[in-house]
């Protein structure tokens, strides 16, 4: 179901990294994220946990906003980071919580 507009990755990176943009839009978000075996909320929870544990803080803001859009609460996301502090390390958890704290409130843009 194409809208005729490029997906977000194609819009951001399409001319610079066209194959990566295509795979991101079509495979990752067009297939993997839409499979029915897990809800979008569950996929966000798993993704946030993996990004925190692997210390991939550059990807956290986007996925934290997506997690909130998919029904996770700030309190749940803080709890994920707190729990992971004992498995992936204190710096990973502290960084994740600071990024979450600093996210702009979507209510402010309305």
N, C-alpha and C positions, 0 to 999 in steps of 0.2 A: 504494500500500500504506500506508494510514493506520493509525496505532497508536491513534487516538482522543485522543492527547495533542497539545497544540500543539507546534510545532517550537521550537527554541531562540530564534529571533528573535521569534516570536509570544509566547513566554513572557516575554521580556525587554522587548519594546517594543510588543506587540500592542495594548494599550489606548491608547497614546500615539501611535504611528505605524503604524496597522494595515496600510496598503498597503505601506510599506517592509518591514515584518515579513513580509508575505505574499510579496513578491518575493524577499526574502532566503531564506526557507525553501523556497519552491516553485521559483523560477526559478534562483537562483544555486546553492544547495546541492542542490536536488532535480533539476535538469536539467543545468546547466553542469558541476558537479563530478562528475556521474555518467556523462558521455559516455565512450565507450570509446576514443576516438582518443588520449587521453593517460591514463596511470595516475594514481591519486591522488598518488603520489610526484612524478611529473613536474609535475602541477598545483601542488603545494605549492612546488616549486622555482621555477616561473615566478612564482607569486604572491609569494613571499618576495623574489625579485629585483625585481619591480615595486614592492613596498612600500618596499624599501630605496632604490631609485633615485628614487622619487617623494617620499621622506622622509615616509612615512605611518606614523610610529612608534606612533601610537595603536592601529593595527590589528595591529602586529607580534606582541605577546605571544600573541594567539589563534592567529595563523597559524604562528608558530614552534612552538607546542605541537602544532598539527595536523601540521606538517611532520615533527616527531619521531614522532608517531603513524603517519604515512604512510611511515616507513622511512628518512627522512634522518637523518644523524648530526649531532651537535653539531659535529664537525670539518668536515663538508661545509658546514654553515650558516655557520661562521666563514669558510671559504674563499670562499663566495659573497660575503659582506660584504667580505672582503679584495680580491677581484677587482673588485667594484663601486666600491671606494674610488677607483680610477683613472678610472672612467666617470661616476659620479654624485656624487663628492666625498667628501672625508675625513670631514666631519661625519655624512653618512648612514651610512657604514660604522661609524664609532665608536659612534654611537647604537644601531645594530642589534646590534653585538657586546655592548654593555653590557646591552641588554634581554635578549639570549640568556643572558648570564652570570647575570643576576638572576632568571631563571625558576626557580620552585620545582622541585625535583627530584621527579618523580612517584613515585619510590621512597620518598620521605620520608612520603608520605601512606598508605602501606600498613602 
